[in-house]
């Protein structure tokens, strides 16, 4: 993802998808950024903020992973509040948030994801999105 690009060539590795074509946001960012950690984290941050801001309703997380994230939030609320491109909290959320690959790509296109735009949902919106919009599966 070069500076000034307004289009990202998103990649989803077949190895990262489960039998229902679900893949973590982290794995999409990692495949897209050729595994470069700083770039992966920055893209995952933008994607999480964008999906939250646009109230995406097809993020899925297992019940065990939701419980894990809930516990992390109880001990450190930055897990949902600090999604800056350099934050390790992004890694934790993005690694547990799964999306259906094709629907995800369609959502980005339909809602006009722009990697140059700063999406910054309010704290209350992040908590509501996580608590009410994520699916447990």
N, C-alpha and C positions, 0 to 999 in steps of 0.2 A: 504494500500500500504506500505509494509515493505521495509526498506532499503535493497538493493541488489536484490530485485525482478526485473526480466527483463520482466515479464508478469504482466499485470494488469487484474483482472477480472472485466471488465466494466459492470456496471449495468444501465439499463434504466427502470425506473418505468413506468408502464402502465398509471398511473395517471398523469404523467408529459407530456405525448405525446398528441398532438392534433389529430383531426380526420384523418389527413394525415400522421401520425406517425412522425411529427416534434417535436423536443425537444430541449430545450436550452442547450448549452454547460455547463452552470452552473449546471443545473439539472442532467446532466449525471455525472459530477464531484461529486456533492453532494450525489447522490445515490451510487456511487462507493465508496465514502469515508464515508459512513454511517452518513452523515450530519455534520461531524466534520469541522468547519469553516476553520481552518488553512490548513488542508489537502485538503479540497475542493478548496480553493483559489490556493494552490500550483499546484494541478492537472489541474485546469482550466487554469492557467498561461502556463503550459507546452503544453496543448492542443492548446491554441490560437497561441502560438509561432510556434508550429509544423504545424498547418493548414496554417498559413501565409507563413512559410518557404517553404512548399510544394505546395503553390498556390492553395489551395482547392477552388473550384468554386461552391460549393453548399450550402454555408452559406446563410441563408435567414433572413431577418429582415423586419418588417412591415414599411410602409412609415412613420408612426408617430414615430416609434422608431428610424429609420434612421435620421429623422429630429432632434430628441432629441439628438442622439449621435453627429450629426454634430454641434449642438449648444454647446454641452459639449466640443467638440474639439476646437471650436472657442474661448471659454472662458479659456480652459486649455488643451494645446496640449498633456499633459502627458497621457490623456485618450488613445491615440494610441501609445505613446512612452514608457510608464512605465508599462510593464507587468511582473514585477518581482513577484515571488511567494508570497511576503508579501504585495503587492500593492492592495489597494481597487479599483483601476482603472480596475483591472482584473474582479472584481465582476460586474461592470457596463457593460463592453463589453460582458462578457460571459453570462450574464442574458438576453441580447438582441440578441445574435447570436443563431439562431436556425438551426438545421441540421436534415435531415431525418435519423432516428436511424440506419437502416440497412446499408445504404450507408456510414454513418459515421464509423461504425464498420469495414466495408470492406476497406474503405480508410486507416484507421489506420493500418490494417493488410498488405494491398498492399504496402503502403509506409513505412512499418517497423517502426512504432512509438516505441520508446524506452524511458521509463520514466527516465532512468539514463542519457540520452543525453541532453545537454543544447542546445536548439534551440533558436537562437537569430537573427531574421530577422532585416535588416537595417530599419531605420526610414522611408526612402522613400518607401521601400517595404511594410511596414505596411499601409501607407497612400494609396498606389496604390491598395493593396489588398482590403482594406475597400471600397475605392471609385469605383473600377472597377470590382471586382470579387464578392462582395456580391450581392445577388439578393434581390430585393424588392418585397415582396409578402404579 
